[in-house]
Amino acid sequence: MDVAKQVREFLMTRRAKVTPEDAGLPPGGGKRRVAGLRREEVAVLAGVSTEYYAQIERGDIARASEEVLHAIASALRLDDVERQHLLDLCRAAGSRTRRPQPASKVHANVQQLIDAMPGLPASIQTGRLDLLATNRLGRALYAEIYDRHTGKGVPNLARYLFLDEHSRETFPDWDSVAEDAVATLQTELVREPHTKAFVELIGQLSTLSREFRSMWADHDVSAHRRGKKRIHHPLVGEVVLNYEALQLPGAPGLQMVTFLPEPGSPAQEALGLLGSWSTPAVKACVDPEPVDLGHGDETSQR
């Protein structure tokens, strides 16, 4: 995947979101030819020359200092996640070393950990939204995703969202769930821009889904660590659950996602019913040895 192109499109979309008034600049006369700020206005706000900013926006970012990137981030009014994404894009553009491939297996201890939470649905996910493992209740909650998965390998939440119309029944707030998924994939881009699995996933979704192409072109990024999600289950109906996403320090690129019902809520009762009917947990990707970080052919030299 072309990192320079991602830099260019990210900066252009951020620039389009900021008006001169937002940035404290005079609006200027006449009709503006671009949405948001002009390049020269960003340059003035960042304290660099127009030529230098234009060079960075074209994707030649690898040699830019952190001081300059922070100045550009401030000029574009980037939030903390967007600012970090810009810094990560710079590092990805400048890296010439092989990076470890994100973990593709779950250590047995991690599976044991989520299995020890029988009253809460829990799963282990990759940054590209592969469902590597669940506990029993997590498998029951995501029954539709697993049951409708027909491809090779493990189910992928992004593929389900954009390539299976049934996902709109599973997630009543489909638009926001889909936007969150794309923002997560944009963030994952800096971790594995050249791995075969990631490139194939983005290529497939871009080819087959107009909605994905539109959302991907927005270049929005976010870190969804906590929130609320509505899920419609064929057996217990709609449940509203809080969720927490925790990074696994010993397994780069993996996170544990746990759903939590409000005490005494209908969702808690629904999970109790699911627990009594549930199917076994998904453990197909469990590795009894330390997590395989992979240094194989899928990660190319950058």
C-alpha positions in Angstrom: 0.0 0.0 0.0 1.3 3.4 -1.0 2.2 5.2 2.2 3.0 8.5 0.4 -0.5 8.4 -1.1 -2.0 7.9 2.3 -0.1 10.8 3.7 -1.3 13.1 0.9 -4.9 12.1 1.2 -4.9 12.3 5.0 -3.5 15.8 5.0 -5.8 17.0 2.2 -8.9 15.6 3.9 -7.9 17.2 7.3 -7.2 20.5 5.5 -10.6 20.5 3.9 -12.2 20.3 7.3 -10.7 23.5 8.7 -12.1 26.9 7.7 -10.1 30.1 7.9 -12.5 31.2 10.7 -11.7 28.0 12.6 -8.0 28.7 12.3 -8.3 32.4 13.3 -7.5 33.7 9.9 -9.4 36.4 8.0 -11.9 34.8 5.6 -10.5 36.8 2.6 -12.4 38.0 -0.4 -13.7 36.3 -3.4 -14.7 32.7 -4.0 -12.4 30.1 -2.5 -11.4 27.3 -4.9 -10.8 24.7 -2.2 -12.8 23.5 0.8 -11.2 24.5 4.0 -7.7 25.9 4.2 -5.3 26.6 1.3 -1.8 25.1 1.5 -0.3 28.5 2.0 -2.6 29.1 4.9 -1.5 25.9 6.6 2.1 26.8 6.0 1.7 30.2 7.6 0.0 28.6 10.6 2.6 26.0 10.9 5.5 28.4 10.5 7.0 26.8 7.4 7.3 27.8 3.8 4.5 27.0 1.4 6.9 25.0 -0.7 7.9 22.8 2.3 4.4 22.2 3.3 3.4 21.3 -0.3 6.3 18.8 -0.3 5.1 17.2 2.8 1.5 17.1 1.6 2.7 15.4 -1.6 3.9 12.5 0.7 7.5 13.4 1.1 7.2 13.3 4.9 10.0 10.9 6.0 12.5 13.6 6.7 10.1 16.0 8.4 11.0 16.6 12.1 8.5 15.9 14.9 8.5 19.6 15.6 7.3 20.4 12.1 4.7 17.6 12.2 3.3 18.8 15.5 3.1 22.4 14.1 1.2 21.1 11.1 -1.1 19.0 13.4 -1.9 22.1 15.4 -2.5 24.2 12.3 -5.0 21.5 11.1 -6.6 21.2 14.5 -5.9 17.5 14.7 -7.1 15.6 17.7 -4.8 13.3 19.7 -5.5 10.2 17.6 -5.1 12.1 14.3 -1.9 13.7 15.5 -0.4 10.3 16.4 -1.6 8.9 13.1 0.4 11.6 11.3 3.5 10.8 13.3 3.0 7.1 12.6 2.6 7.8 8.9 5.9 9.6 9.0 7.7 6.7 10.7 6.1 4.3 8.2 7.3 6.4 5.3 10.8 6.6 6.7 11.3 3.0 7.9 13.7 0.8 6.0 13.6 -2.1 8.5 11.3 -5.1 8.6 8.6 -4.8 11.2 7.1 -7.8 13.0 3.9 -9.0 11.5 1.0 -8.5 13.9 0.3 -11.6 15.9 -2.0 -14.1 14.3 -2.4 -16.5 17.2 -3.7 -16.3 20.7 -1.6 -17.6 23.6 -3.3 -20.3 25.6 -3.1 -18.1 28.7 -5.1 -15.4 27.0 -7.8 -17.9 26.0 -7.9 -19.1 29.6 -8.3 -15.5 30.7 -11.4 -14.8 28.6 -12.8 -18.3 29.4 -12.6 -17.3 33.1 -15.2 -14.6 32.4 -18.3 -16.8 31.8 -20.8 -14.0 32.4 -19.3 -11.6 29.9 -18.9 -11.9 26.1 -15.2 -11.5 25.2 -13.2 -11.8 22.0 -9.7 -11.4 20.8 -9.4 -9.3 17.7 -6.6 -8.1 15.4 -6.2 -4.5 14.2 -7.8 -5.5 10.9 -10.8 -6.9 12.8 -10.2 -10.6 12.5 -12.0 -12.5 15.3 -9.2 -14.8 16.4 -10.9 -16.3 19.5 -13.9 -15.9 21.8 -15.1 -17.3 25.0 -18.4 -19.2 25.1 -20.7 -16.2 25.6 -18.8 -14.2 23.0 -19.3 -16.9 20.4 -23.0 -16.9 21.3 -23.3 -13.1 21.0 -21.6 -13.2 17.6 -23.5 -16.3 16.4 -24.7 -14.6 13.2 -21.2 -13.5 12.2 -19.8 -17.0 12.8 -22.7 -18.9 11.3 -22.7 -16.8 8.1 -18.9 -16.9 7.7 -18.2 -18.9 4.5 -14.7 -17.9 3.6 -11.3 -19.4 4.6 -9.8 -18.5 7.9 -11.4 -16.7 10.8 -14.4 -14.3 10.5 -13.6 -10.7 9.9 -15.9 -8.0 11.2 -15.2 -5.5 8.4 -16.0 -8.2 5.8 -19.3 -9.0 7.6 -20.2 -5.3 7.8 -19.6 -4.4 4.2 -20.2 -7.6 2.3 -23.1 -9.2 4.1 -26.4 -7.3 4.0 -27.5 -9.2 7.1 -25.1 -7.1 9.1 -27.6 -4.3 9.1 -29.9 -6.4 11.1 -27.2 -7.5 13.5 -26.1 -3.9 14.1 -29.1 -1.5 14.2 -26.7 1.4 14.3 -24.9 0.1 11.2 -23.6 3.5 9.9 -21.8 4.3 13.1 -20.5 0.8 13.6 -19.2 0.7 10.0 -17.6 4.1 10.3 -15.8 3.0 13.5 -14.6 -0.2 11.7 -13.1 1.9 8.8 -11.5 4.3 11.2 -9.9 1.3 13.0 -8.6 0.0 9.7 -7.1 3.4 8.8 -5.3 3.4 12.1 -4.0 -0.2 11.5 -2.6 1.0 8.1 0.5 2.3 9.7 1.2 -1.0 11.5 0.9 -3.2 8.4 0.7 -1.3 5.2 2.4 -4.0 3.1 1.2 -7.3 4.7 -0.6 -9.5 2.3 -3.7 -10.0 4.5 -4.2 -6.3 5.1 -3.7 -5.3 1.4 -6.1 -8.1 0.3 -8.7 -7.1 2.8 -8.7 -3.4 1.8 -8.6 -4.3 -1.9 -11.6 -6.7 -1.5 -13.7 -4.2 0.5 -12.8 -1.3 -1.9 -13.8 -3.4 -4.9 -17.0 -4.9 -3.6 -18.5 -2.1 -1.4 -19.4 1.4 -2.4 -20.0 2.3 1.2 -16.5 1.2 2.2 -14.9 3.1 -0.7 -16.7 6.3 0.4 -15.7 5.9 4.1 -12.1 4.9 3.3 -11.7 8.0 1.2 -12.6 10.2 4.2 -9.3 9.0 6.0 -10.9 9.4 9.4 -9.0 7.7 12.3 -10.0 6.9 15.8 -9.1 4.7 18.8 -12.3 3.0 20.0 -11.4 1.8 23.4 -14.7 2.3 25.1 -18.3 2.8 24.0 -21.8 1.4 23.7 -23.1 -1.0 21.0 -26.6 -2.2 20.1 -26.7 -5.8 18.8 -29.7 -7.6 17.5 -29.6 -11.4 18.3 -32.0 -13.8 16.7 -32.7 -15.6 20.0 -32.9 -12.8 22.6 -33.6 -9.7 20.4 -31.8 -6.4 20.8 -29.2 -6.0 23.6 -27.4 -2.8 24.5 -24.0 -3.3 25.9 -21.0 -1.2 27.0 -17.6 -2.4 25.7 -14.0 -2.1 26.7 -11.1 -2.8 24.3 -7.8 -3.5 25.9 -4.5 -3.9 24.1 -2.5 -7.1 24.9 1.1 -5.9 25.6 2.6 -9.4 24.9 0.9 -9.7 21.5 1.3 -6.6 19.3 -1.8 -5.8 17.3 -4.2 -7.8 19.3 -6.8 -6.5 21.7 -9.4 -8.1 24.0 -12.9 -6.7 23.6 -15.3 -7.3 26.5 -19.0 -6.5 26.5 -20.6 -5.4 29.8 -24.3 -5.1 30.4 -25.7 -2.6 32.9 -26.5 -4.4 36.2 -30.1 -5.4 36.3 -30.8 -4.4 32.7 -32.6 -6.4 30.0 -29.3 -6.9 28.4 -28.0 -8.7 31.5 -31.0 -11.0 31.5 -30.5 -11.6 27.7 -26.9 -12.6 28.3 -28.0 -15.0 31.0 -30.3 -16.7 28.5 -27.6 -16.8 25.9 -25.2 -18.4 28.4 -27.6 -21.2 29.0 -27.9 -21.9 25.3 -24.4 -21.1 24.1 -22.1 -23.1 21.9 -18.5 -23.8 22.7 -16.0 -21.0 22.6 -13.9 -20.4 19.4 -10.3 -21.6 20.1 -9.1 -22.4 16.5 -6.3 -19.8 16.7 -4.9 -20.7 20.1 -1.2 -21.3 20.4 0.1 -23.1 23.4 3.5 -21.6 22.8 4.3 -17.8 23.0 2.5 -15.7 20.5 4.0 -16.0 17.0 4.8 -12.5 15.9 5.8 -13.6 12.4 8.7 -12.3 10.4 7.6 -14.0 7.2 7.2 -13.0 3.6 4.0 -11.1 4.1 5.7 -8.1 5.7 7.8 -6.4 3.1 10.8 -4.2 3.6 9.9 -0.5 3.9 
